[in-house]
Amino acid sequence: MNRRALVAGIAVALLVSIPIASVSAASATRSTLKGSAPAWANSRNYVRAADAGASVEFRVYLGWRNQAGAEALARAVSDPKSASYHKYVSPAAFRHQFSPSQTQVGAVQSWLKSQGFTIAYTPSNNKYVAAEGTVAQASAAFGTSFGMYRINGKVLRSPRGNLSVPTSIAGSVAGVLGLDESGLLVKLNHVVDKSAPPSAGFRNAPPLSTFWAEFVSPYAYPTGFTDLSSPATAPWTVKGYTPAQIKGAYNISSAYNGAGQTVAIIDAFASPTILQDVNRWSTNRGLPTMNSSQFTQVVPPGIYHRASNKRWDPSGWYGEETLDVEAVHGMAPAAKIVFVGSPTNGQDLDAALNHVVNGHLAQIVTNSYGFATELLPPGYRKPYTDTLIQAAAEGIGVYFSSGDAGDNSSAVGFATPSWPAVSPWVTAVGGTSLGIDASNNRVVETGWGTSNYNCDTGTLVCTRTGWLYGSGGGVSVLYAKPWYQSGITASGRAIPDVAALGDPQTGYLVGQTQSFPGGPAYDEFRLGGTSLSSPIFAGLMALADQAAGTPHGFANPLFYANPGSFFDILSVKTAVARRNFVNGVDATNGTVDRLRTFDDYSGSLTQHTGPGWDNVTGLGTPNGIFSH
């Protein structure tokens, strides 16, 4: 999915719409949920009224009982200085102490039924009530009309004003998700540098090195990008690094393989060829294959073989699932993997995360998606935050990719960190550019930030065309600096926390069944983005949990207390050359050459790579199995 998934107008509008409080009095009997109508639902973007008979599926979220107590518990079990450190609670114990009461849930259910909605589902932690109905019913129930709005090339539904609910239940309601379609603006954080989604077929054009600088191009480094003295001209990109190369570069001992550990991966949809693809890829890497007891998919019915469309793009998520599973399995080949797929690409990811946490399906969760801004209505952020607090209390570490658009200024018009990566209860994973030599040693690793140069094969002159992408990072204007970041210079919650390989020029070799001109076929290609960084780090944390004999849970407090455990990423200005097939598959329509820079933030001016924590790579990258 394109890294510029949100246009500037969305984020600018959201910036001025963040409310001070979530509920206000609308009348004697009803209360307004302030900020519940997204700011993109304005007269400028209005297309038409929503179809009154169209179906809607939504979730009314309830808040925890004793919110402060839930947060205090999550902090205590995660803080190495606490007497309760690692004394995690079970999902049942958390529910008993903090879940909304049956009376609260019953009141919400009764009201929804009285409005003609069908109650679809309520999870055992009573976190939300899922309901179904029509736009007309939603308009009558929530006190506002609905319209269709054009945003980012899509026409999406939204209420035309803030929602309201009966005052009798307003104190229980934390947010309503699904009545507006903001979830369809979520974006993937993987980069393949092509116009078609992975399932449409893609191949990297040679020359392709198997290690750093095996093959060298004739192109000179761009001005200012020659920090490395050798080679004299830019090396060609790698074919794609393997698990053995990455683990060698990160000094990962072979004594641990992730046995006894479980990692959950949350995406949308589900690839119909995932297990056969992962096992063929594993065989090619000399790794053990997986069976149904090691790899399980938790998916709703009807999400396989869904046709590609601009609204949902399920085939784009097939490539994401493939990358995530192969990255985790490559790092921790004996760990169990639970894939949880939502039935839409963003609208239900919150429910998928709640399912994993409430059922404690895994001790580690990796997520490679997000919004290109934190400035979302409270009804989006609050439910996620509550689920993350429950995860921390249970000893579940939740990892999110930090984004692929730097500080997002090139994507949305001003600097803003991505959500949910910026949540104080998330470990945000940034991306690096990584060079690995023939002996699997780290030759160079620096912050991932890339500009593109088009090269003339005759004159060998390369001309800059602009900044492309880079590791997400920044400082929140919504969340105060959390206690565990007290030692860094930042005015609020700052991301990323840690980093791993992310640059698609030095990316990961993945294997996937794709649709080529001759028909579907398995092939292997290089893939990158912080969508790679997060599952790599999650897989390595499975090794760390195995070595420690206990889950690390929400590990940020421990990470920031032990910064020396990470490889500190410094600024190295260099570049690589790459050759692209014009048609993305073969040389039938010719090839083009490009230069791509490392450690380049010309399109993300608030970021830099440097000693200690920085807003590109956080504390740094793995340097051996985390041993604390």
GIPEHU-V840347 format. One line per field, one symbol per residue. burial: I if it has 16 or more other ideal C-beta (glycine too) atoms within 10 Angstrom, else O. Layout:
burial: ???
This chain:
burial: IOIIIIIOIIIIIIIOIIOOOIIOOIOOOOIIIIIIIIIIIIOOIOOOOIOOOOOIIIIIIIIIOOOOOIIOIIIIIIIOOOOOOIOIIOIOOIIOOIIIOOOIIOIIIOIIOOOOIOOOOIIOIIIIIIIIIIIIIIIOIIIIIIIIIOIIOOOIIIIIIIIIIIOOIIOIIIIIIIIIIIIIIIIIIIIIIIOIIIIIIIIIIOOIIOIIIOIIIOIIIIOOIOIIOOOOOIIIIIIIIIIIIIIIIIOIOOOIIIOOIIIIIIIIIIIOIIIOIIIIIIOOIOIOIIOOOIIIIIIOOOIOOIOOOOOIIIIIIIIIIIIIIIIIIIIIIIIIIIIIIIIIIIIIIIIIIIIIIIIIIIIIIIIIIIIIIIIIIIIIIIIIIIIIIIIIIIIIIIIIIIIIIIIIIIIIIOIIIIIIIIIIIIIIIIIIIIIIIOOIOIIIIIIIIIIIIOIOOOOOOIOOOOIIIIIIIIIIIIIOIIOIIOOIOOOIIIIIIIIIIIIIIIIIIIIIIIIOOOOOOOIIIIIIIIIIIIIIIIIIIIIIIIOOOOIIIIIIIIIIOOOOIIIIIIIIIIIIIIIIIOIIIOOOOOOOIIIIIIIIIOIIOIIOIOOOIIIIIIIIIIIOIIOO
